Amino acid sequence: MRTKRINCKCVDGWWKVWMLMAFFTLHSSLVTFAQPKVRRQQAQQQQQQQQNQGMTMRARLMFPTAVEMPEHVVWRRDIYREIDLNKDANAGLYYPVEPIDRQLNLFTYVFKLALNGYIPVYEYRLDGNEVFTDSAKVQMKTVLDNYHIFYEEKDGKIRVENSDIPSAEVKMYYLKESAYFDDANSTFHRKVQCICPVMLREDDFGGEASKYPLFWVKYSDLEPFLSRQSVMTSNLNNAATMSLEDYFTLNRYEGKIYKTNNMLGKTLAQYCPTDSALAKEQKKIEAELRAFEENIFGDKAKKDSLDSIAKLDPKQLKAAKKKGGRKGRTAAVKSGKSKRSSGGSSPSGAKITVRRQRH
């Protein structure tokens, strides 16, 4: 009888535990169901962002060859350029305006990555400087509303048709690059730090198109995806292509300098009053960069004498040898005469000869 009472008590305890678990499960489901629709959508968006971040990390693992700029270098200069897509060197970033199969231009590719949450975008401030903090991040919905880009929103997801993406209006990029000398391996590099697509829109009166910088994108966030898209590099040979990652790594782009990091924080237009002064300053900065890169290991103008001899033609080298031989013979005759004259003037008048001895 005592054993039966113990078993009844055990069954009664397990029953209470099961009832408590069922109560908490029902309570959590009721709380979730009672949440407002906006809160449920926010939870879904947060879950989607976490999934996208996971895919971004997998993409980074698939791209292990990216080289980051060291934090501490002995020399560095930050430069901002205007990448005009009307130039032949940059036209590959503009074509095709609308997607053709899997071919996308740079802005369409960046736009889709940002819209799907794969890469973050940051606000373009009035001073033009980039800030990559969490507070500077911009939601793509805000960008769409600010620049009147048509989109559809359904179940918390934003969808933009390819024809509504303003890739035809993005005809310029602001690009920041850092030219630096890495003393760890004694190499000179030019590394892209960030890019900003600029939309050019004409007003209703047909005047000059106004510039609308959209947002900043860190190149390190974008770099893992650039190896999957190609860009055309020649108008004569349409089969000549390379990946977007190689295009930026090899610095195939061309752009005028409009700003450098300086202690006053001014752009070139702010301290160059005229267009001629601006062009002169741009050429000066480009020349300074080339001079530093070419003369890292010393001035090339100061060459060794052997280098100048090696560059002579065979005829010139032969003439130089003959000329040198004649000068040597005349110098020997003059030295012999001087020795005889000095020997005749000696008090004893004896000739002194020196015979070489073989060792």
C-alpha positions in Angstrom: 0.0 0.0 0.0 2.8 2.4 0.8 4.3 1.8 -2.7 1.1 2.7 -4.4 0.8 5.9 -2.5 4.3 6.9 -3.6 3.4 6.2 -7.3 0.3 8.3 -7.0 2.2 11.2 -5.7 4.8 11.0 -8.5 2.0 10.9 -11.1 0.4 13.9 -9.4 3.7 15.9 -9.5 4.3 15.1 -13.2 0.8 16.2 -14.0 1.3 19.6 -12.3 4.6 20.1 -14.2 2.9 19.3 -17.5 0.0 21.7 -16.8 2.5 24.5 -16.0 4.4 23.9 -19.2 1.1 24.0 -21.2 0.1 27.2 -19.5 3.3 29.0 -20.3 3.2 27.8 -23.9 -0.4 29.0 -24.3 0.5 32.3 -22.6 3.4 33.0 -25.0 1.4 32.2 -28.0 -1.4 34.5 -26.8 1.1 37.3 -26.2 2.6 36.9 -29.7 -0.9 36.9 -31.2 -1.9 40.0 -29.2 1.1 42.0 -30.5 0.3 44.8 -32.9 0.9 44.4 -36.6 3.7 46.9 -36.7 5.6 45.1 -33.9 5.2 41.8 -35.7 6.5 43.4 -38.9 9.5 44.8 -37.0 10.3 41.4 -35.6 10.1 39.9 -39.1 12.4 42.6 -40.5 14.9 42.1 -37.7 14.9 38.4 -38.4 15.4 39.0 -42.1 18.3 41.4 -41.4 20.0 38.8 -39.2 19.7 36.3 -42.1 21.1 38.8 -44.5 24.0 39.5 -42.3 24.7 35.8 -42.1 24.8 35.7 -46.0 27.1 38.6 -46.0 29.5 36.8 -43.7 29.4 33.8 -45.9 30.1 36.0 -48.9 33.1 37.5 -47.1 34.4 34.0 -46.4 34.2 33.2 -50.1 36.3 36.3 -50.8 39.4 36.0 -48.7 41.9 37.9 -50.9 40.7 41.4 -50.0 43.6 43.4 -48.5 42.6 46.1 -45.9 44.6 49.2 -45.4 46.7 49.1 -42.3 45.6 51.4 -39.5 49.1 52.8 -38.9 51.2 53.7 -42.0 54.1 56.1 -42.3 52.6 58.1 -45.3 49.0 58.4 -46.5 46.9 60.9 -48.5 43.2 60.8 -48.8 41.7 62.1 -52.1 38.1 62.6 -53.3 37.4 62.3 -57.0 34.5 62.9 -59.3 34.0 59.8 -61.5 32.2 61.1 -64.6 30.5 58.1 -66.4 30.5 60.0 -69.7 34.3 59.3 -70.0 35.3 56.2 -71.9 37.4 54.9 -68.9 34.3 55.0 -66.7 31.5 54.2 -69.2 31.5 50.5 -68.2 30.0 51.5 -64.9 27.0 53.0 -66.6 26.2 50.2 -69.1 23.6 48.6 -69.2 21.1 51.2 -68.0 18.5 48.6 -67.4 19.4 45.0 -66.4 19.9 42.6 -69.3 19.7 39.0 -68.1 22.3 38.9 -65.3 24.2 42.0 -66.5 23.8 45.0 -64.2 25.5 48.4 -64.0 27.1 49.4 -60.8 24.3 51.6 -59.4 21.6 48.9 -60.1 23.8 46.3 -58.3 24.4 48.6 -55.3 20.8 49.6 -55.2 19.5 46.0 -55.1 22.1 45.0 -52.5 21.1 47.8 -50.2 17.4 47.3 -50.8 17.6 43.6 -49.8 19.7 44.5 -46.7 23.0 42.9 -47.8 25.0 46.2 -47.3 24.3 49.3 -45.2 24.2 52.8 -46.6 25.1 56.0 -44.8 23.9 59.5 -45.2 25.6 62.1 -47.3 26.0 65.1 -45.0 26.1 68.8 -46.1 29.8 69.1 -45.6 30.4 66.1 -47.9 32.3 64.1 -45.3 31.5 60.4 -44.7 30.6 59.1 -41.3 30.3 55.3 -40.9 28.5 55.0 -37.5 25.2 53.4 -36.6 23.6 56.7 -36.2 24.5 57.7 -39.7 22.9 54.7 -41.3 19.9 55.4 -43.6 17.0 53.2 -44.4 16.4 52.6 -48.0 12.7 53.5 -47.6 13.9 57.0 -46.6 16.0 57.3 -49.7 13.1 56.2 -51.9 10.8 58.8 -50.3 13.3 61.6 -50.4 14.1 61.2 -54.1 10.6 60.2 -55.2 11.4 56.7 -56.4 8.3 54.6 -56.9 8.1 51.4 -54.9 5.6 48.9 -53.6 5.4 47.7 -50.0 3.7 44.4 -49.1 4.0 42.5 -45.8 6.9 44.7 -44.7 8.9 44.1 -47.9 9.8 46.9 -50.3 9.8 46.1 -54.0 11.1 48.3 -56.8 10.8 47.4 -60.5 13.9 47.5 -62.7 12.3 50.3 -64.8 11.8 52.4 -61.6 15.4 52.2 -60.5 16.9 55.6 -61.5 20.1 54.1 -62.9 19.9 56.3 -66.0 20.1 59.4 -63.9 23.1 58.3 -61.9 25.9 59.6 -64.2 28.5 60.4 -61.6 30.1 59.0 -58.5 32.0 60.6 -55.6 34.9 58.3 -54.8 37.3 58.5 -51.9 40.7 56.7 -52.3 43.7 56.5 -50.0 47.2 56.5 -51.5 49.5 55.1 -48.8 53.0 53.6 -48.3 52.9 50.3 -46.4 56.3 50.2 -44.6 55.6 46.6 -43.4 56.3 45.2 -47.0 57.6 48.4 -48.6 54.8 48.8 -51.2 52.7 51.7 -52.5 49.0 51.2 -52.8 45.9 53.1 -53.9 42.8 51.8 -52.0 39.2 52.8 -52.6 37.5 53.6 -49.3 33.9 54.5 -50.2 31.7 55.6 -53.1 28.7 57.8 -53.4 26.3 57.6 -56.4 25.3 61.0 -57.6 22.0 61.5 -59.4 21.8 64.3 -62.1 18.3 65.7 -62.6 17.3 68.6 -64.8 14.7 71.1 -63.7 11.5 71.9 -65.5 13.1 74.9 -67.2 15.8 72.9 -68.9 18.7 74.4 -67.1 21.9 72.8 -65.9 21.3 69.4 -64.2 21.5 69.5 -60.4 23.6 67.1 -58.4 21.9 64.9 -55.8 24.4 62.7 -53.8 22.3 59.7 -52.6 24.3 57.9 -49.9 27.8 56.7 -49.0 28.7 53.0 -49.3 31.8 51.5 -47.6 33.9 49.7 -50.2 34.8 47.0 -47.7 31.1 46.1 -47.4 30.7 46.2 -51.2 33.9 44.4 -52.2 32.8 40.8 -51.5 30.0 41.2 -54.1 32.0 43.0 -56.8 33.8 39.8 -57.9 30.5 38.4 -59.2 29.8 41.2 -61.7 31.8 42.1 -64.8 32.4 45.4 -66.5 33.3 46.1 -70.2 36.7 47.7 -70.6 36.9 48.3 -74.4 34.6 49.8 -77.1 36.5 48.0 -79.9 36.6 44.5 -78.2 33.3 43.6 -76.4 34.9 40.4 -75.1 37.4 42.4 -73.1 35.8 42.4 -69.6 36.9 42.2 -66.0 35.3 42.0 -62.7 34.2 45.1 -60.9 36.6 44.2 -58.0 39.5 44.1 -60.4 38.4 47.3 -62.0 38.6 49.2 -58.7 41.7 47.3 -57.4 43.7 48.2 -60.5 42.4 51.8 -60.4 41.1 51.7 -63.9 38.7 54.6 -63.2 39.5 58.3 -64.0 38.3 61.3 -62.1 39.1 64.8 -61.3 40.1 65.6 -57.8 37.7 67.9 -56.0 38.9 67.6 -52.4 41.7 66.3 -50.2 41.9 65.8 -46.5 43.5 69.0 -45.2 43.7 70.7 -41.8 41.3 73.5 -42.9 38.7 71.0 -44.2 38.3 73.0 -47.5 37.6 71.7 -51.0 39.7 72.7 -53.9 36.9 75.1 -55.2 37.0 76.9 -51.8 40.6 78.0 -52.1 41.0 78.1 -55.8 39.1 81.3 -57.0 39.2 80.5 -60.8 38.9 77.5 -63.0 42.4 77.8 -64.2 43.7 77.8 -60.6 41.5 74.8 -59.9 42.9 72.9 -62.9 46.5 73.9 -61.9 45.9 72.6 -58.3 44.5 69.3 -59.6 47.6 68.8 -61.8 49.8 69.7 -58.9 48.3 67.0 -56.6 48.5 64.4 -59.3 52.1 65.2 -59.9 52.9 65.0 -56.2 51.3 61.5 -56.0 53.3 60.3 -59.1 56.5 61.8 -57.7 56.1 60.1 -54.4 55.3 56.7 -56.0 58.2 56.9 -58.4 60.8 58.1 -55.9 60.0 55.9 -52.9 63.3 54.2 -53.1 65.4 57.2 -54.2 65.6 59.7 -56.9 65.7 58.1 -60.3 67.4 61.1 -61.9 70.6 60.3 -59.9 71.8 57.3 -62.0 75.0 55.3 -61.8 77.7 55.8 -64.4 77.3 52.2 -65.5 73.7 52.9 -66.5 74.7 55.6 -68.9 77.3 53.4 -70.4 74.9 50.5 -70.9 72.5 52.8 -72.8 75.1 53.8 -75.4 74.9 52.4 -78.9 77.7 50.0 -80.0 79.1 52.6 -82.4 79.2 55.3 -79.7 80.8 52.8 -77.3 83.5 51.9 -79.8 84.2 55.6 -80.5 84.5 56.3 -76.8 87.0 53.4 -76.4 89.2 54.8 -79.3 89.0 58.3 -77.8 90.0 57.0 -74.5 92.9 55.0 -75.9 94.3 58.1 -77.7 94.1 60.1 -74.6 95.9 57.4 -72.7 98.7 57.2 -75.2 99.2 61.0 -75.3 99.2 61.1 -71.5 101.9 58.3 -71.3 104.1 60.2 -73.8 103.8 63.4 -71.8 104.6 61.6 -68.5 107.7 60.0 -70.1 109.0 63.3 -71.3 108.4 64.8 -67.9 110.3 61.9 -66.2 113.3 62.3 -68.6 113.4 66.0 -68.1 113.3 65.6 -64.3 116.0 62.8 -64.5 118.4 65.0 -66.6 118.1 67.8 -64.0 119.2 65.5 -61.2 122.7 66.3 -59.6 124.2 62.9 -60.4 122.9 62.6 -63.9 122.3 58.9 -63.4 119.4 57.2 -64.9 117.2 55.2 -62.6 115.4 52.1 -64.0 112.9 49.9 -62.4 112.6 46.3 -63.5 109.5 44.3 -62.8 110.0 41.1 -60.9 107.8 38.1 -61.4 106.3 36.7 -58.3 
